[in-house]
Amino acid sequence: MPLEFIKRNLEKVGCDIAIDKSKIYYLYDDKREEILVDAEWKKEIKSHMRSNQYEFDLEERRLIGPRIIEAMVAPLGSDVFYKPDYTFSAGSGRDVRLTNSSMKFQLSFFDSDEYERYFEQIVQRKIERFIKRKRELSFEDLLWRQRTISYHVPRKQEKTQIMQEGIPKMEACLFKLAAENSECWEFKRRIKKSLVSWSEEFDEDNLNIPLATYDSNLVKYFKVAISSQFPSQSFLAFYHVLEYNFLQVSDEVLHGRLRSHVNNTRFQSQPDEIEKIISIVKKHSSASNETEMLMRVLRKYVDEEELIEFISQLEGSAEEKVYSKNREIFGERFHIQLKLDHAISNAAKLIKHVRNALVHSSDRYSRDDCHIPLTESEDIVRDYIPLIRFLSEKVICAKTS
């Protein structure tokens, strides 16, 4: 029975598997490689197949049982190289553990629909490498062994009860680690696919040195945006590329208006003419809110027809009008009209609204409409990363020497 379970799941991902007596084999090139399955794993697989008391939530990557709730976690810092092994104790036999995922958790993922993607990206190459190096292949080598945090109780409980009790306890322990040991872990739910995606294949045959010299400060912001694992931080770093040019472009607009007045052939240094200059400066200052300054930057450096074409192509790939349809975003409705004299101003207002939602933890909207880091609101921000990245690249490429 355990070998049939392994065979069934590996065949689902395209493997050629055979069982001969009490052994299971991976077939390749008219050869076969035994997959070693020890007695402990066979026992755990039997338990997994017989039990209907456990529920695996693939979206939340969470295993819920009568006496345990276990959830996948990931480090928020990039300097965690060790395997954590913490146990937080409480009274009445309850405890929280941060360590490697349990055998039940690994089997639940192996038995899920997402295993196919993990197999294609990781396991398939691992099998080929093991065969090439003539290393023994064990069943454990085929599993995704991640870090998890789990809450354990001594007696059986309803699933809703153990969730209501366990999740706050696990969050409290993660905060304790962050506060007392500067070690940050967070629940790692399944990342929902963005409504739009934008990726261009890297052409290794075209590694020419760019002809332009780019503004190093803008490039630094751009690199932070590309490398950030959080959509909210990535969005803000891209926004900094645009914001960096606010005052320069705003001053250029003001200087142009002043030059137009001062360089007029009828201009004289009379009181009424001086008052006109003062009036120009005052009107410019009163109209220079951040949204207006963002519009000025985009109008200066971004071709509106290119922006319309870019959005049209993205929406065509997504088969949905992600940007051009009316959509509620953090408490207000926005859309980008794909028309000249509208696209840039609409995009500026949308981007500024998202930016405000990211930097203000409380505003006039209800709490449900605010952005909260590490929650599903990151998925909303993720949809607008391709747009602000496009605009940032256009600004960087326009400001060259």
C-alpha positions in Angstrom: 0.0 0.0 0.0 2.7 2.6 0.8 4.5 1.8 -2.4 1.3 2.2 -4.4 0.8 5.6 -2.8 4.3 6.7 -3.9 3.8 5.2 -7.4 0.5 7.0 -7.9 1.8 10.4 -7.0 5.0 10.1 -9.0 3.1 8.9 -12.1 0.9 12.0 -11.8 4.0 14.2 -12.4 5.1 12.1 -15.4 7.5 9.6 -13.9 7.8 6.0 -15.1 7.5 3.9 -11.9 7.5 0.1 -11.3 6.9 -2.0 -8.2 8.7 -5.3 -8.0 7.7 -7.3 -4.9 8.6 -5.1 -2.0 10.7 -2.5 -3.9 9.8 0.5 -6.0 11.9 1.7 -9.0 12.3 4.8 -11.1 12.6 3.8 -14.7 14.8 5.7 -17.2 16.6 4.9 -20.4 15.8 1.1 -20.2 17.3 1.1 -16.7 15.8 1.4 -13.3 16.9 3.0 -10.0 15.5 1.9 -6.7 13.8 4.4 -4.5 14.7 3.4 -1.0 11.7 3.7 1.4 12.5 2.9 5.1 10.2 1.3 7.6 9.4 4.6 9.3 8.2 6.2 6.1 6.1 3.2 5.2 4.5 3.3 8.6 3.8 7.1 8.2 2.4 6.6 4.7 0.0 3.9 6.0 -1.2 6.3 8.7 -1.6 9.1 6.2 -3.7 7.0 3.9 -6.0 5.7 6.6 -6.6 8.8 8.5 -9.3 11.3 7.6 -8.7 13.5 10.7 -6.2 15.8 9.0 -6.9 18.6 6.6 -4.2 20.2 4.4 -4.9 23.7 3.3 -2.8 24.2 0.2 -3.4 27.9 -0.1 -2.3 28.6 3.4 0.2 25.7 3.4 -1.3 24.6 6.7 -2.0 21.1 8.2 -4.8 20.9 10.7 -5.4 17.8 12.8 -7.3 16.9 16.0 -4.3 17.8 18.2 -2.0 19.9 16.0 -2.0 22.8 13.6 1.2 23.1 11.5 2.0 25.9 9.1 4.9 26.6 6.8 7.2 29.5 7.7 10.0 31.3 6.0 12.8 33.7 7.2 12.3 37.3 6.4 16.0 38.0 6.5 18.5 36.5 4.1 21.1 35.6 6.7 19.4 32.5 8.2 21.6 29.6 7.3 20.8 27.2 10.1 17.9 24.9 10.8 15.8 26.4 13.7 14.8 24.1 16.5 12.7 26.0 19.1 10.1 24.7 21.5 8.0 27.2 23.4 6.2 25.6 26.4 3.0 26.4 28.2 0.8 24.8 30.8 -1.5 21.9 30.3 0.8 20.1 27.9 0.6 22.8 25.1 3.6 23.8 23.2 4.7 25.6 20.0 7.6 24.2 17.9 9.6 25.9 15.2 11.6 23.3 13.3 11.7 21.1 10.2 8.3 20.0 8.8 6.7 16.9 10.2 6.4 13.7 8.1 2.7 14.2 7.9 3.2 17.7 6.5 5.6 16.5 3.9 3.3 13.7 2.8 0.4 16.1 2.6 2.3 18.3 0.2 3.5 15.3 -1.8 -0.1 14.2 -2.1 -1.2 17.7 -3.2 -1.6 19.3 -6.7 1.3 21.7 -6.2 3.8 18.9 -5.9 4.0 18.8 -9.7 5.5 22.3 -9.9 8.0 21.4 -7.1 8.9 18.2 -8.9 9.5 20.0 -12.2 11.6 22.7 -10.6 13.6 20.8 -8.0 13.1 17.0 -7.8 13.6 16.1 -11.5 17.0 17.7 -11.6 17.9 16.1 -8.2 17.0 12.6 -9.5 19.1 13.2 -12.7 22.0 14.4 -10.5 21.8 11.4 -8.1 21.7 8.9 -11.0 24.7 10.6 -12.7 26.7 10.5 -9.5 25.5 7.0 -8.7 24.1 8.0 -5.4 21.3 6.1 -3.7 17.9 7.7 -4.2 15.6 7.7 -1.1 11.9 8.6 -0.9 12.9 11.5 1.4 14.9 13.0 -1.4 11.7 13.5 -3.3 9.9 15.5 -0.6 9.8 19.2 0.1 11.2 19.5 3.6 10.5 23.0 4.7 10.5 24.8 8.1 7.2 24.9 9.9 5.7 26.2 13.1 3.3 24.0 14.9 0.9 24.2 17.9 0.3 21.0 19.9 -2.4 20.2 22.4 -2.7 17.1 24.7 -6.3 16.2 23.8 -8.4 16.2 20.6 -10.2 19.4 19.7 -12.4 20.6 16.9 -10.5 22.1 13.9 -12.0 25.5 14.3 -11.1 25.6 18.0 -7.5 24.5 17.5 -7.1 27.2 14.8 -8.6 29.9 16.9 -6.3 29.0 19.8 -3.2 28.0 17.9 -2.7 30.7 15.3 -2.4 33.5 17.9 -0.1 31.4 20.0 2.2 30.8 17.0 2.2 34.5 16.0 3.1 35.4 19.6 6.1 33.0 19.6 7.3 34.4 16.2 7.0 37.9 17.7 9.0 36.8 20.8 11.8 35.6 18.5 11.8 38.9 16.6 11.7 41.0 19.7 14.2 39.1 21.9 16.5 37.5 19.3 16.0 39.7 16.2 15.1 36.6 14.3 12.1 37.1 11.9 10.0 34.3 10.6 6.6 34.6 8.9 3.8 32.3 7.7 4.5 31.3 4.1 1.2 31.0 2.3 0.9 30.0 -1.3 1.6 33.1 -3.5 -1.4 33.8 -5.7 -0.5 34.3 -9.3 -0.7 38.0 -10.2 -3.4 39.1 -12.6 -0.6 40.3 -14.9 2.9 39.3 -15.3 5.7 40.9 -17.2 9.0 39.1 -17.9 11.3 39.3 -20.9 13.7 36.5 -21.6 17.3 37.4 -21.0 19.2 37.2 -24.2 22.7 35.9 -23.4 23.8 36.3 -27.0 23.2 40.1 -26.8 25.5 41.0 -23.9 26.5 44.4 -25.3 27.6 47.3 -23.1 24.9 49.9 -23.0 25.7 53.1 -24.8 24.2 55.3 -22.1 25.4 56.3 -18.7 22.6 56.0 -16.1 21.9 57.9 -12.9 23.5 55.8 -10.2 21.1 56.9 -7.5 18.1 55.9 -9.6 19.7 52.6 -10.5 20.1 51.8 -6.8 16.4 52.4 -6.1 15.6 50.2 -9.1 17.8 47.3 -7.8 16.2 47.4 -4.4 12.8 47.2 -6.1 13.8 44.2 -8.2 15.4 42.3 -5.4 12.7 42.9 -2.7 10.7 39.8 -1.7 7.8 42.0 -0.6 5.6 43.7 -3.3 4.9 46.7 -1.0 8.6 47.4 -0.6 9.3 46.8 -4.3 6.5 49.2 -5.2 7.8 51.9 -3.0 11.4 51.6 -4.3 10.1 51.9 -7.9 8.1 55.0 -6.7 11.3 56.5 -5.4 12.7 56.4 -8.9 9.8 58.7 -10.0 9.8 60.8 -6.8 13.5 61.5 -7.1 12.7 63.8 -10.0 9.7 65.7 -8.6 11.5 68.9 -7.6 13.8 69.0 -10.6 10.9 68.7 -13.1 8.7 71.0 -11.0 11.4 73.7 -11.0 11.8 73.3 -14.8 8.1 74.0 -15.3 8.3 77.0 -13.0 11.4 78.3 -14.7 9.8 77.9 -18.1 6.8 80.0 -17.0 9.0 82.7 -15.6 11.2 82.8 -18.6 8.1 83.2 -20.8 7.0 86.2 -18.8 10.4 87.9 -18.2 11.6 87.4 -21.8 8.5 89.0 -23.3 9.5 92.1 -25.3 7.1 94.2 -23.3 8.4 93.2 -19.9 9.6 96.0 -17.6 10.5 96.0 -14.0 7.3 97.8 -12.9 5.4 96.9 -9.8 2.5 95.2 -11.7 5.0 93.1 -13.6 6.8 92.1 -10.4 3.4 91.2 -8.9 2.8 89.0 -11.9 6.0 87.1 -11.2 5.0 86.6 -7.6 1.6 85.4 -8.7 3.2 82.9 -11.1 5.4 81.5 -8.2 2.4 81.3 -5.8 0.1 79.6 -8.3 2.8 77.1 -9.1 3.5 76.3 -5.4 -0.2 75.9 -4.5 -0.7 73.5 -7.5 2.4 71.5 -6.7 0.9 68.6 -4.7 2.6 65.2 -5.1 0.1 63.9 -7.6 0.6 66.9 -9.9 4.4 66.5 -9.6 4.2 62.9 -10.4 2.1 63.7 -13.5 4.8 66.3 -14.6 7.6 63.6 -14.3 5.6 61.1 -16.3 4.6 63.6 -19.0 8.3 64.7 -19.3 9.9 61.2 -19.5 7.2 58.7 -20.6 5.7 58.5 -24.1 1.9 58.2 -23.6 1.4 56.1 -26.7 4.0 53.6 -25.4 2.3 53.5 -22.0 -1.1 52.7 -23.8 0.6 50.0 -25.9 2.3 48.5 -22.9 -1.0 48.2 -20.9 -2.8 46.9 -23.9 -0.3 44.1 -24.3 -0.3 43.2 -20.6 -4.1 43.0 -20.5 -4.1 40.9 -23.7 -1.7 38.4 -22.1 -3.8 38.4 -18.9 -7.0 38.1 -20.9 -8.5 40.6 -18.5 -8.7 44.4 -18.3 -6.7 44.7 -15.1 -5.8 48.3 -15.4 -8.4 49.8 -17.8 -11.5 48.4 -16.0 -12.9 50.2 -12.9 -11.5 48.5 -9.9 -11.6 49.2 -6.1 -8.1 49.6 -4.7 -7.7 50.3 -1.0 -11.1 52.0 -0.6 -11.4 53.9 -3.9 -12.1 53.0 -7.5 -9.6 53.6 -10.3 -9.0 52.8 -13.9 -6.7 53.9 -16.7 -8.4 55.1 -19.9 -6.3 53.9 -22.8 -6.6 57.3 -24.6 -4.1 60.1 -25.2 -4.3 62.9 -22.6 -5.9 60.5 -20.2 -3.6 57.5 -19.7 -0.7 59.3 -17.9 -2.9 61.3 -15.6 -5.0 58.3 -14.7 -1.9 56.2 -14.0 -0.4 58.9 -11.9 -3.5 59.1 -9.7 -3.6 55.3 -9.3 0.0 55.0 -8.4 -0.1 57.8 -5.9 -3.1 56.2 -4.2 -1.4 52.9 -3.9 1.7 54.6 -2.5 -0.4 56.4 0.1 -2.0 53.1 1.1 1.5 51.6 1.6 3.0 54.5 3.7 0.0 55.3 5.9 -1.1 52.6 8.3 -4.3 54.5 9.2 -6.4 56.9 7.1 -9.9 57.9 6.4 -10.8 54.4 5.1 -11.9 51.5 7.2 -9.2 49.2 8.5 -10.2 46.6 6.0 -9.2 48.9 3.1 -5.7 49.6 4.5 -2.6 47.8 3.4 -1.2 45.4 6.0 2.2 43.8 5.2 2.5 40.1 4.9 -1.3 39.7 4.2 -3.4 39.2 1.1 -3.3 43.0 0.4 0.2 42.3 -0.9 -1.5 40.5 -3.8 -3.3 43.8 -4.8 0.0 45.6 -4.8 1.6 42.9 -6.9 -0.8 43.5 -9.7 0.6 47.1 -10.1 4.3 46.2 -10.0 4.5 45.8 -13.8 3.0 49.2 -14.4 5.3 51.2 -12.0 8.3 49.1 -13.1 7.7 50.1 -16.7 7.4 53.8 -15.8 10.5 53.6 -13.7 12.6 52.1 -16.5 11.4 54.8 -18.9 12.5 57.5 -16.5 15.9 55.9 -15.9 16.5 55.5 -19.6 15.4 59.0 -20.3 17.7 60.5 -17.7 21.0 59.4 -19.3 24.1 61.1 -20.3 
